Structure formats: structure tokens, C-alpha cells
Amino acid sequence: MQWELTDEQDAYRRTLRDWLTDVAPSDVVRGWLDDEDDSVFESRFVDAGWAGVGFAEELGGQGGGLVELALTAEELARAAAPSAAWLATALALPALAGRPDLAGAASAGDTVALLVPAETVPDEAPSLWSDGEGVLTGRAPRVLAGDSAARFVVPVGEGDARRLRLVDASAPGIGIGARPLLDRSRSVADVTLDRVPSVPLDVDAAEVLRQASARAAVLVAADSLGATERMLDLAVEYSKQRHQFGVPIGSFQAVKHAAADMLVGVEAARSAVYFAAASVESGHAQALLHAAAVKAQVTAEGARGADSALTLHGAIGYTWEHDLHLYYKRAKLDEQLFGVPAVWNERIADGLALV
């Protein structure tokens, strides 16, 4: 399967990549990670207008759709740039369809996050909250961007009774405890609510959560694609520089085969991710299966590619001084984020008719 971007989409990708090369070179990214402060990057990302790309104009965005969001995720990963707040907003923003004021603020960088554990598929997240007439109490562990969100979208209830409510992150009774991750380009936090007031969101909760799950699958897969492609570039570059027995290690057959396997994985993933993004955006009848397939296959391949890249680098790949570890950790988290491959493979099995 070959998927071709439009000229406009290709130009967007190249322009964003050039901007990230200037604004977020690896030494600068390392500084943000060391300081545990990505606010400088987030501000520049918003000010440059990138944060609104891929969001509908009626939601305060600049237009475009899930393909543009996937391109953004891919390029952010290639730069190992902080992206938790952007991704959390991309998943939660459709819940604000009836609140254009808040949707516009979110598209402009005012982070909104789904109050579900980061390792859980959003539409499978258990109800964690007791609801007393809009006053919520409960705890959600490991919420993506939970430490930087301005608002939380809270799923309440089960099954057909499920609904969504909105909570202000600065409200009394909210406790936020940041959790460390090996991949420091993303962040999670434990969030507790103790009798916190909320307001209802007038949307179809089940449909919003289904769409959030599909978007999460596509965007995490796109992130894995970007990280894997960058690891391949680093491995090939290193194999030309490192010599053994008087020749570059890139001339060894085993090294060539490992790099070729990574390249095949990257190229297959690229077509699949873009196709799945377009499928979800257009409401294709099998869109959810397409999203599940790329989440399961692309993130698993990304984790395998990370191991191959580490092997090709040898001992230097384990050191903090080399950039490889930034992408290695990112690819490994992508495999776990919003459901491991086995969970998504189960969805594929459930969605296919048995012969």
C-alpha cells in the first residue's frame, strides 16, 4: 500500500521539520529535559501557530485534520521535542465541540486533557469518579500532561449512562502529583479530585471517547514512526563512522541486514499511518480497525527497531552523551501509551468476521 501526501501536506511537513531543526536541536532539547521545563518550547510552538494545525476552524484551529496531526506527531518525535500537552489536547479537544470559547483557548495552547490513565485505551477506561450532582471525587493515575493541563475532561458513569464533565485544574480539591518517566519528552501525573465541582459537556460521550481512542492510536503510531526513522538515520550515520578491522561496520552484512529491516519497517509504517489517519478522518466503515492495526503494528515495530538501533551503536548507544537514548525511550513508551499492541490486536480480532 502506497499513500501519497498532497503537495500542501508535504510542504507543511518540510516547513515544520525546518522550524524544529532551528528551534529544537538536540542540545537545546537536552537542556529542556535536564531542567524538566518544556514551557519555553510549548510557548514557541504555540506562538508560531503550529498548535492550531489539524484542528477544525470551528474549534479555534487553523484547519486540516488527522493527517496533519499525524505529520505533526511524526516531526515532533523526529526532534524528540516535548509533546505531552499537544497530544493530550488533540485527544480531548473534540469533547469541547459545544464550547467554542474553551475549544479556541485549547487550540491556542491552553492544554486540556482526558482524565484517564495514559496506558488505557480511552473508551475502555473505567469510571474512576463518584458523582454527586456534578461534584466529583476519585483518582486517576498517570494522566498524560496531567501536570500541565488547564482543564480536564472527565468520563463519568458506565455503558450507555456514560457522560463527560469538565473540571478546571485550578479548582479547590484537585491534587496533582507528577510522575517521572524514562522518556522525559513526555509527562504524566496522578490526579485526585476531592469533591470538585464540574460542568456537563453536551456531546455524545461514547462517540467522543471512540474518536479519542482512534486518534490516540494513529498519533502514537505516527510518533513511533518519527522516532524510528530518526534512529535509523543515526544508526546508518554511525555505521559509516565506526571502523572495525580497518573498514566501516556498515560494510558488514549483518549490519546491512539490520538497517534494511528497519528501513522496510519505517516505509511500511509511513503509508499505513497516513492511510489510517485519512480513514479515521473520513469516517470510513473500518476506520477503527485501521487505527488499531497501526497502533499494534507500528509501535511494536518501533520498539523492535529501537533494540536494533541500540545494537548497531554498540556501547555508545547506552550513554547519556549520545542522542540515541532520547528516541529509544520514546519508541518504548509509544508501545505502551494508550494500550499495548496485544490490546489493539484483540480489537482487530473482535472486529473481523470469522470465516
Secondary structure in CASP SS format (residue, H / E / C, confidence):
PFRMAT SS
TARGET T0000
AUTHOR 0000-0000-0000
METHOD secondary structure of the structure
MODEL  1
M C 1.00
Q C 1.00
W C 1.00
E C 1.00
L C 1.00
T C 1.00
D H 1.00
E H 1.00
Q H 1.00
D H 1.00
A H 1.00
Y H 1.00
R H 1.00
R H 1.00
T H 1.00
L H 1.00
R H 1.00
D H 1.00
W H 1.00
L H 1.00
T H 1.00
D H 1.00
V H 1.00
A C 1.00
P C 1.00
S H 1.00
D H 1.00
V H 1.00
V H 1.00
R H 1.00
G H 1.00
W H 1.00
L H 1.00
D H 1.00
D H 1.00
E C 1.00
D C 1.00
D C 1.00
S H 1.00
V H 1.00
F H 1.00
E H 1.00
S H 1.00
R H 1.00
F H 1.00
V H 1.00
D H 1.00
A C 1.00
G C 1.00
W H 1.00
A H 1.00
G H 1.00
V C 1.00
G C 1.00
F C 1.00
A C 1.00
E H 1.00
E H 1.00
L H 1.00
G C 1.00
G C 1.00
Q C 1.00
G C 1.00
G C 1.00
G C 1.00
L H 1.00
V H 1.00
E H 1.00
L H 1.00
A H 1.00
L H 1.00
T H 1.00
A H 1.00
E H 1.00
E H 1.00
L H 1.00
A H 1.00
R H 1.00
A C 1.00
A C 1.00
A C 1.00
P C 1.00
S C 1.00
A H 1.00
A H 1.00
W H 1.00
L H 1.00
A H 1.00
T H 1.00
A H 1.00
L H 1.00
A H 1.00
L H 1.00
P H 1.00
A H 1.00
L H 1.00
A C 1.00
G C 1.00
R C 1.00
P H 1.00
D H 1.00
L H 1.00
A H 1.00
G H 1.00
A H 1.00
A H 1.00
S H 1.00
A C 1.00
G C 1.00
D C 1.00
T C 1.00
V E 1.00
A E 1.00
L E 1.00
L C 1.00
V C 1.00
P C 1.00
A C 1.00
E C 1.00
T C 1.00
V C 1.00
P H 1.00
D H 1.00
E H 1.00
A C 1.00
P C 1.00
S C 1.00
L C 1.00
W E 1.00
S E 1.00
D E 1.00
G E 1.00
E C 1.00
G C 1.00
V E 1.00
L E 1.00
T E 1.00
G E 1.00
R E 1.00
A E 1.00
P E 1.00
R E 1.00
V E 1.00
L E 1.00
A C 1.00
G C 1.00
D C 1.00
S C 1.00
A C 1.00
A C 1.00
R E 1.00
F E 1.00
V E 1.00
V E 1.00
P E 1.00
V E 1.00
G C 1.00
E C 1.00
G H 1.00
D H 1.00
A H 1.00
R C 1.00
R E 1.00
L E 1.00
R E 1.00
L E 1.00
V E 1.00
D E 1.00
A C 1.00
S C 1.00
A C 1.00
P C 1.00
G C 1.00
I E 1.00
G E 1.00
I E 1.00
G E 1.00
A E 1.00
R E 1.00
P C 1.00
L C 1.00
L C 1.00
D C 1.00
R C 1.00
S C 1.00
R C 1.00
S C 1.00
V E 1.00
A E 1.00
D E 1.00
V E 1.00
T E 1.00
L E 1.00
D E 1.00
R E 1.00
V E 1.00
P E 1.00
S C 1.00
V E 1.00
P E 1.00
L C 1.00
D C 1.00
V C 1.00
D C 1.00
A H 1.00
A H 1.00
E H 1.00
V H 1.00
L H 1.00
R H 1.00
Q H 1.00
A H 1.00
S H 1.00
A H 1.00
R H 1.00
A H 1.00
A H 1.00
V H 1.00
L H 1.00
V H 1.00
A H 1.00
A H 1.00
D H 1.00
S H 1.00
L H 1.00
G H 1.00
A H 1.00
T H 1.00
E H 1.00
R H 1.00
M H 1.00
L H 1.00
D H 1.00
L H 1.00
A H 1.00
V H 1.00
E H 1.00
Y H 1.00
S H 1.00
K H 1.00
Q H 1.00
R C 1.00
H E 1.00
Q E 1.00
F C 1.00
G C 1.00
V E 1.00
P E 1.00
I H 1.00
G H 1.00
S H 1.00
F C 1.00
Q H 1.00
A H 1.00
V H 1.00
K H 1.00
H H 1.00
A H 1.00
A H 1.00
A H 1.00
D H 1.00
M H 1.00
L H 1.00
V H 1.00
G H 1.00
V H 1.00
E H 1.00
A H 1.00
A H 1.00
R H 1.00
S H 1.00
A H 1.00
V H 1.00
Y H 1.00
F H 1.00
A H 1.00
A H 1.00
A H 1.00
S H 1.00
V H 1.00
E H 1.00
S H 1.00
G C 1.00
H C 1.00
A C 1.00
Q C 1.00
A H 1.00
L H 1.00
L H 1.00
H H 1.00
A H 1.00
A H 1.00
A H 1.00
V H 1.00
K H 1.00
A H 1.00
Q H 1.00
V H 1.00
T H 1.00
A H 1.00
E H 1.00
G H 1.00
A H 1.00
R H 1.00
G H 1.00
A H 1.00
D H 1.00
S H 1.00
A H 1.00
L H 1.00
T H 1.00
L H 1.00
H H 1.00
G H 1.00
A H 1.00
I H 1.00
G H 1.00
Y H 1.00
T C 1.00
W C 1.00
E C 1.00
H C 1.00
D C 1.00
L H 1.00
H H 1.00
L H 1.00
Y H 1.00
Y H 1.00
K H 1.00
R H 1.00
A H 1.00
K H 1.00
L H 1.00
D H 1.00
E H 1.00
Q H 1.00
L C 1.00
F C 1.00
G C 1.00
V C 1.00
P H 1.00
A H 1.00
V H 1.00
W H 1.00
N H 1.00
E H 1.00
R H 1.00
I H 1.00
A H 1.00
D H 1.00
G H 1.00
L C 1.00
A C 1.00
L C 1.00
V C 1.00
END
